[in-house]
Amino acid sequence: VAYRGRLRWEPFRTPVEGGGTRLREGGAYLVVGGVEGVGLAVAGYLAGHHRARLVLADRPADSQDDGAARRAFAVGAHRSLGGEAEIVDADPTDVYSLRRAIAEARECFGTLHGAVVATGGEAAAQAFDDAADGESLDVLALFAPVGSRGEAASLHALAEFRDRVRGEPTFAVAWEGGGAGGDAPLAGVSAPEVGEGLGRGFPGGAGPRV
């Protein structure tokens, strides 16, 4: 076990073929919760470092929520970093809603290479696992809520099951503490941390775990 900032790393048995990363240049990724918080930082990393084509799944805005401004900011930010970005409505804890989001992501870009579940914790991770049944993804990243060790353990268990039993590349990440500021101040997470959390290489057959 090793610590890197606010991430704890544990052995990861599945190596990446040819080394390097599972993330594709210009790849198509669905980011659940991609318009704010950790999801915004993760999507920004994908856009800036891999020119990713992003579908950002966000809860439908209500009358109390300035969702339009939040969404416009996220889309503009990711496009300015060199990526593409589209928004779809999705409840992160609803299986059928997530299935629609997956279908819409494929419709937007003709394919889907990976997904990130950055909001909703254990309920969202389980819902996405059900919704993605039969999907062939390069990688699925599950982010636990900050400071929630119980949910982090549950996400770790789900990631282990998907990865080692089903052979579906999956990992879980938990942020250990408060904001890091830096180049992702709105999320409280820095771009280097995001890159590390996404397994920017899985060096030596190791990968990020909660």
C-alpha positions in Angstrom: 0.0 0.0 0.0 1.3 3.5 -0.8 -0.1 7.0 -0.4 0.1 9.8 -3.0 -1.5 13.0 -1.6 -5.1 12.1 -0.8 -5.1 8.8 -2.7 -4.3 5.4 -1.2 -2.9 2.9 -3.7 -3.1 -0.9 -3.4 -1.9 -3.7 -5.8 -3.9 -4.0 -9.0 -3.6 -7.4 -10.7 -4.8 -6.5 -14.2 -2.0 -5.0 -16.2 -2.6 -2.6 -19.2 -1.6 -4.2 -22.4 1.5 -2.6 -23.7 1.8 -0.4 -20.6 0.6 3.2 -20.5 -3.0 4.1 -20.0 -6.4 2.8 -20.9 -7.5 6.3 -21.8 -7.7 7.0 -25.5 -6.8 10.1 -27.3 -10.0 11.5 -28.6 -11.9 8.8 -26.8 -15.6 9.0 -26.0 -16.5 9.0 -22.2 -19.6 9.4 -20.2 -19.1 11.3 -16.9 -21.9 11.0 -14.5 -21.9 14.1 -12.4 -19.5 15.8 -14.9 -20.7 19.4 -14.5 -19.5 20.1 -10.9 -17.3 18.9 -8.1 -14.9 16.0 -8.7 -16.8 15.1 -12.0 -16.0 18.6 -13.4 -12.3 18.0 -12.6 -12.2 14.5 -14.0 -14.0 15.7 -17.2 -11.6 18.6 -17.5 -8.6 16.3 -17.2 -10.0 14.0 -20.0 -10.6 17.1 -22.2 -7.3 18.8 -21.6 -5.0 15.7 -21.6 -6.8 13.4 -24.1 -9.0 15.7 -26.2 -11.8 13.5 -25.1 -15.3 13.6 -26.4 -17.5 13.9 -23.3 -21.1 13.3 -22.5 -21.8 14.9 -19.1 -24.8 13.4 -17.3 -26.4 15.8 -14.9 -29.5 15.7 -12.8 -32.4 17.6 -14.4 -32.4 21.1 -13.0 -35.3 22.3 -10.9 -36.7 25.7 -10.3 -34.4 26.3 -7.3 -31.2 25.3 -9.3 -29.3 27.4 -11.7 -28.6 24.4 -13.8 -28.3 26.2 -17.1 -25.5 28.4 -16.0 -23.7 25.4 -14.4 -24.0 23.4 -17.5 -23.0 26.2 -19.8 -19.8 26.8 -17.8 -18.9 23.1 -17.8 -19.4 22.7 -21.6 -17.5 25.9 -22.3 -14.6 24.9 -20.0 -14.2 21.5 -21.5 -14.3 22.7 -25.1 -11.7 25.4 -24.3 -9.4 22.6 -23.1 -9.6 20.9 -26.5 -12.4 18.4 -25.9 -16.0 18.1 -27.0 -18.8 18.1 -24.5 -22.5 17.4 -24.6 -25.1 17.3 -21.7 -27.7 14.7 -21.0 -30.2 14.5 -18.2 -29.8 11.6 -15.9 -30.6 10.6 -12.3 -27.3 9.0 -11.2 -29.1 6.5 -9.0 -31.7 5.3 -11.5 -30.9 2.4 -13.7 -33.2 3.2 -16.5 -32.1 6.9 -16.5 -28.5 5.8 -16.8 -29.3 3.3 -19.6 -30.7 6.2 -21.5 -27.6 8.3 -20.8 -25.4 5.5 -22.1 -27.5 5.2 -25.3 -27.4 9.0 -25.8 -23.6 9.0 -25.3 -23.3 6.3 -28.1 -25.7 8.3 -30.3 -23.6 11.5 -29.8 -20.3 10.1 -30.8 -21.0 6.7 -32.3 -19.1 4.8 -29.6 -18.4 4.8 -25.9 -14.9 3.9 -24.6 -15.3 4.4 -20.9 -17.3 6.0 -18.0 -16.8 7.8 -14.8 -19.3 7.8 -11.9 -18.3 10.9 -10.0 -21.5 11.5 -7.9 -24.1 9.5 -6.1 -21.8 7.2 -4.2 -22.6 3.6 -3.7 -26.2 3.9 -5.0 -25.0 5.5 -8.3 -22.2 3.0 -8.7 -24.5 0.0 -8.3 -27.1 1.6 -10.6 -24.5 2.2 -13.3 -23.2 -1.4 -13.0 -26.7 -2.6 -13.7 -27.3 -0.1 -16.5 -24.0 -1.0 -18.2 -24.7 -4.7 -18.3 -23.4 -6.0 -21.6 -21.4 -2.8 -22.4 -17.8 -3.2 -23.4 -15.8 -0.4 -21.8 -12.1 0.2 -21.7 -12.4 1.4 -18.1 -15.0 2.4 -15.5 -13.9 4.7 -12.7 -16.0 4.9 -9.5 -15.4 7.9 -7.2 -16.5 7.7 -3.6 -17.8 10.8 -1.8 -15.1 12.7 0.1 -14.7 11.4 3.6 -17.1 8.5 3.3 -15.1 5.4 4.2 -18.1 3.1 4.3 -19.1 4.0 0.8 -15.5 3.8 -0.3 -15.2 0.3 0.9 -18.4 -0.7 -1.0 -17.1 0.9 -4.2 -13.8 -0.9 -3.8 -15.7 -4.2 -3.5 -17.8 -3.6 -6.6 -14.7 -2.5 -8.6 -12.9 -5.7 -7.5 -15.8 -7.9 -8.5 -16.2 -6.2 -11.9 -12.5 -6.3 -12.6 -11.3 -9.6 -11.3 -14.4 -11.8 -11.6 -16.0 -10.3 -14.7 -12.9 -9.1 -16.4 -14.4 -5.6 -16.8 -11.6 -3.0 -16.1 -12.9 -1.0 -13.1 -11.3 0.9 -10.2 -12.5 2.9 -7.3 -11.0 6.1 -5.9 -11.8 8.0 -2.7 -10.6 11.5 -2.0 -9.2 11.6 1.5 -9.8 15.2 2.5 -10.6 18.8 1.7 -9.9 21.0 -1.3 -6.5 21.1 -2.9 -7.3 24.3 -5.0 -4.7 24.5 -7.7 -5.9 24.1 -11.2 -9.3 22.7 -10.3 -10.5 25.1 -7.5 -14.2 24.6 -8.0 -13.8 20.9 -7.5 -11.3 21.1 -4.7 -9.1 18.7 -6.7 -6.0 19.4 -8.7 -5.4 18.1 -12.2 -2.4 16.0 -11.1 -4.6 14.3 -8.5 -7.2 13.6 -11.2 -4.6 12.2 -13.5 -3.4 9.9 -10.8 -6.9 8.9 -9.8 -7.7 7.9 -13.4 -4.8 5.5 -13.4 -2.6 7.6 -15.7 -0.6 4.5 -16.7 -1.2 1.8 -14.0 2.6 1.5 -13.7 4.0 -1.9 -12.9 0.5 -3.5 -12.8 -0.6 -1.2 -10.1 -3.6 1.0 -10.0 -5.5 3.4 -7.7 -7.8 1.9 -5.1 -9.7 3.4 -2.3 
